[in-house]
Amino acid sequence: MSKLDRLDIALLEALQTDASESLSAISERIGLSQNAAWRRVKALEDAGYIEGRVARLNPDKLGLNLTVFVSVKTNQHNRDWLQTFAKGVALLPEVVEFYRMSGDVDYLLKILVPDMAGYDLVYKKLIAIAPLADVSSSFAMERLKDTGHLPLPKDCF
């Protein structure tokens, strides 16, 4: 699958809006038979456009009231250090996003915890993983937008 058409885009849009909606309802709405829609969804999964289908949970309802963005700088830029750090961070369930960055910061982490004490526990685990030059934390005061919804092209590509 090299090119997406308008039906593929419609399927992706529908699935990322509400993956719990039946394929029958989605296929009817976009003008496909259920079998054709299923084949397309399977092809989109096989091609890697769809990585999985999950339920989005409400962090506030789960008591995860503090969102922390952590900037990490290191003096070590080698494969062994990165493997150690990446494996260690992967073991921290509170880290929900983890990026290698360009610019002044080497890594950026998004962490969800109940409160400051919860963050302090994660921080202590984080700094024990590998030597770090600097760790800087920013605390979100309010979540204004968090959809998980990717912008899809309106034109086929």
Summary of the structure (lengths in Angstrom):
residues: 157
radius of gyration: 20.0
end to end distance: 11.7
largest distance: 56.8
contacts: 366
relative contact order: 0.17
helix: 38%
strand: 17%
